[in-house]
Amino acid sequence: MSALVIDVRGLRKEFTITRKAGRLRRTRHTVAAVDGIDLRVGRGELLGYLGPNGAGKSTTLKMLTGVLMPTSGEVRVCGLVPVAQRRRLAARIGVVFGQRSQLWWDLPLRDSFELARHIWRVPAADHATRLARFRRELDLDDFLDTPVRQLSLGQRMRSELTIALLHGPEVVFLDEPTIGLDVVSKQAVRAFLTELRDRGDTTIVLTTHDLADIERLCRRLVVIDRGRVVHDGTLGALHERYGSRRRVLVELDEQLSAPIELPGVVQESSSANGRLITFSLDGSTTAGELVGRLASVAQLRDISVQEPAIEDVIARLYASSTTPPHPRRSRP
């Protein structure tokens, strides 16, 4: 792995909550939102950080950016301890969090970018070069003089990405950057992030519920569930680990005279007339071998092969997770 930008060891964050335990009595419970995470991210990586609601994604990002103090464990981002060296770290990271804007609501967008230059003390020449690039790549020129409050959601997100990157950060944390965007805006954001990833000089940590983002952008995927890492690797490894199945849909001129029996092939469904059939494959038999067998016993009218959906494999991962519940301590 290239030089580490993020180095996390045994990261844990506990919260204490109070619950009603009678008319006058209350009990306090300690809940681990993040429960012993190890994570190392190299320079230039684009990491997909995925998990269901309440898994600990946002809590992890807040500890990495210095917003929250870990209960235990070690964290270094850009060689700095996030909370203890928060000011120095802030100048070396960029953040885009869904409900927290860095843009000035009533000012033209251009002024927000100029104010950011002064806040981060970016040399004018560097600022101009980066802004020119982002204006071109994110198509900002049509609304640079528009007050931020009048921008569409897609325009605002492109602007948030720009202001997060104008000071040349080493690592960028993106929390749901495509949520709620229309198709055109999503394509623009994904294309921009792909180019940023391919340059290899900016580390990107992306959390999202849009699994299409993961498929298109991320070469490495870390999945957490109930505060613990349950997968760290490629999307292909995730499919292989959790038994993703390809599907073959065939249309025949006539019904099969007998069921098809091949290793790892399951007939999932059949139309009322028996001529439209869906098979699932676990990899023991290839789609080509299945089609060859079908062609030897029936006349094929049409064939289509569907790759496994990431939604299915992620759902299977969560369902099969053996992570135990968070330890809780009760105190009166």
N, C-alpha and C positions, 0 to 999 in steps of 0.2 A: 504494500500500500504506500502511496505517496505520503508526504509529511502530514502528520495528524493536525487537523484544525479543531476537531471536537474529540475530547477524551473523557469518557464518563465511566466510572467504576463504582458499582454497588450503590447507585443513586436511589435514594428513598425519600419520600415526602409524606408525612402524616398530618392529618387534620383531626381536631377534636370537635365532635358535635354533641349537642345536648338534646336528649329525648325525654318526652314526658313519660313518667312511670307511675302515675297515680294522680290524685287530685292536687297534691302539693309537692310531690316528689319528682325530682329530675335525676337522670343518670347521664354521665358523660362517657362517650365512646371514642376511641381512637381508631381512625380508619386510614389505611395506607393507600393513597391515590397512586403513588408510584412505589414499586416494591422490589428494589434491588436490580435496577437496570444497568447493564454494561453496554456501552456503545462507543465505537470509534469510527470517525468519518475522516477520510483523507481529503487533501486539497483538490478541488475541482470536481468532487463527486456531486451527483444529484441523488439525494436519498429520499425515497418515499416512506413516510412515517404514518402508518395506518392503524386504525383500531376503531371499535364501536364507540358510541357515546359513553362517556364515563370511564374509558379505558386508561386515561392518564396522559393523553397526547398533549393537551394544552398545558397541563401542569408541568410536563417535561420541558416544553418550550419556554415557559416562564422561568424555570430554573436555569436553563441554558442562556437566557438573555439577562439574568440578574434581577428579575422582578420578584422571584420567590427564593427564600433561603432553604436549601435542602435540610431535611432532618438528619440525614447521614449520607455518607458516600463522598466521592471526590469528583469534581467537575472542573474541566479546563476548556475554554473556548479561545482559540487564537493564542494559546499559552497563558491566558489570564483566568483568574478565579472570578466568576461572573458577579457575585454580590460584592465581594471585597474590592474589586477593581472595576466597578460598573461604569464609571465615567470613561476610563480608557477603553473598555470593551465597546461602549456605545459608538465610538468613532470608527470601529473596525467591523461592525455588523450592520445589516439592514433588516428591517422587519416589516411585514405586511400582515397585520392581524385584522380579521374581518370587520369588527365593529369599532376599531380605533384608527382614526384617520390622522395622517400627518399633514394634510392639506388645510389651508385656511379657508373656511367656509364661504366668506363673503368677498374674498379677493379673487381677481383673475388668476387662472392657473399659472401663468407666467410668473406672477409675483410670489407664489408659493415656492417655486423652484429657486427664485433669486434669494428669498429669505433663507431657504435651506442652505444655500451656498455660504451665507454669512454665519449661520449657526455652526456649521461644520468646518468653517474656515478653509474652504476649498479654494485653491488658486483659480483666478478667473479663467485662465487658459484651459485648465483641466475641466472646469465646469462647462465651458462652452463646447469643448470637444465631446464630452459625454452627452450633454443635452442634445447636440446635433444628431448624434447617433440614435438616441432614444426617440427623438422626434421622427426620424426616418423609419426606424424599425417598428415603432408602436403607432405611427400615423397620428401624431398629436397636433399637427399644425392647425387643423380646422377649429380647434377649441382652446388654443393657448390663451386667448384673450377673454374667454368665457368665465364668469364667476363659478367657483367650484360647486356651489349649491344648485346650479343649473345644469350640471353635467349628468349624463345618463350613468347607470350603474357600470356599464362596460367602459365608458370614458373615464370614470373615476378609478376603476381598477387599473387601467393602463397608466393613469397618472400616479397612483400609489406605488406601482412598480418602479416608475421613473424616479420618484423622490426618494425611495428606499435605496436606490443604486447610484444616485448622483455623486455621493462622496467616495465612491470606489470601495465598498466594503469587501472584506475577505470572505464573509459568509452571510447568506441571506436566509431568513426564516420566513416561510410563506404559509399562512394558515388559511386554507380554503380559498385560493386566489381566483377560482373560476365559479364559485357558488353564485347561482342566480343569473349568470351571464347568458346572453343569447348565443346562438351557434356561431355567428360571425366573430363576436368578441372572444369566445372561447378559443377559436382557431387562432386568432391574433395573439392571445396570451400564450398559448401552447407553442406556437412557432417561435415566439420571442424567448421563452424559457429553453426550448431546444437549442437555439443558437447560443444562448448564454452557457448552457451545459457543454456544448461542443467546443467552446473556446477553452474551457478547462482551467480558467483562472479564478473562478468564483464557486465556492461551495454552496449548495442549495439544499435546504431541508424543507420538504414539502409535506404538509398534512392536508388530507383531502378525503371527502366521502365520494368524490366523483372518480370512480374506478377507471374511467376512460383516461383521466390524467395519468394514472399510474401506468397503464398499458403503453401510452404514447411517450412518456417522459422518463420513467425511472428504470435504470439498470439494476438498482439494488433496492430491495423492499424490506423494511423492518415492520413487523406487525406486533402490536402489543394487545394484551387482553387482561383486564383486571390488574393493571400496573406492572405486568411482567412481559418480557419478550417471548413470543411464541414462534416467531420465524424471523430469520435474518439471512437473506440471500436473494437470488434472482427470482423473477416471476416464474420462469420455467421450472426452477427447483420447487417452487410452491405448488405448481400444477402436478409435478411428479410425486411430491410428498403426500398430497391429499387426494390422489386418485382421480384427477380430472379425466373426464371422458369426452372423446370426440363423438359426434353424432353423424350418421350417414342416413340421409333421407332418399328413398328410392321410390320411383313410380313404375309399376309394372303393367304390361298389357293384360296380364291375367294373374289370378291368385297363385301363390306358391302351393305346390302339391304336398310339401312337407316342410317343417320348420328348418331353418338354417342353424346348424350346430358347428360352431367354431370357438376356439378358446377365447375367453374374454369378450364375446359378442353377446349382447342381450337385446332382444326385440322389445322395445319400450312401448310401441303403440302401432295400431293398424287401423286404417279407415274401415268403414262399414262394408265396403265391397272387397276389402283385403288387398287392394292394389297399391295403396299408398302406405309405406311402412317406414318406421323410424327405428334404427338400430343404434345402440351405444357401444363404444369400444374402449377397453381399458388399456390398450397398447399391446396386448398379447398377439392380436391379429391386426394387421394394417388395413386401412380402408381399401387399398388396392386388392388385397386378398379377399376381402368380403365381396367387393364388386365382381371379382373374377368368379367366385363361387355362384353368386346370383346370376351372372351371365350364362353360366353353364346349365342352369335349371329353369331360367325364365327369360322372356324377352323384356329388356329394359327400355323404358320410355324416357326417364329423366333421372338424374342423380345430383345430389348436392351434399357437400361435406361441411359441417359446422364445427369450428374450433371451440374448445371449452370456454365458457364465459367466466371471467374473473369473479363476477358476482357469486357464481356457484361455488367456486373453490374457497373464496373468503368465508362464505356462509358455512361451508363444511369445516373450515379451520376453527371457527368460533364454536361450532357445535361439538367438535371433538377435543377442544382444549381441556386439559386435565388440571389446569391451574387451580389450586384450592382457593377458597374465599379468603379475603383479607383477614389477618388476625385482628381481633378486636379485644380491647380491655375495657371492662365496665367499672366505673367508680361512682359511688353515690354522690 
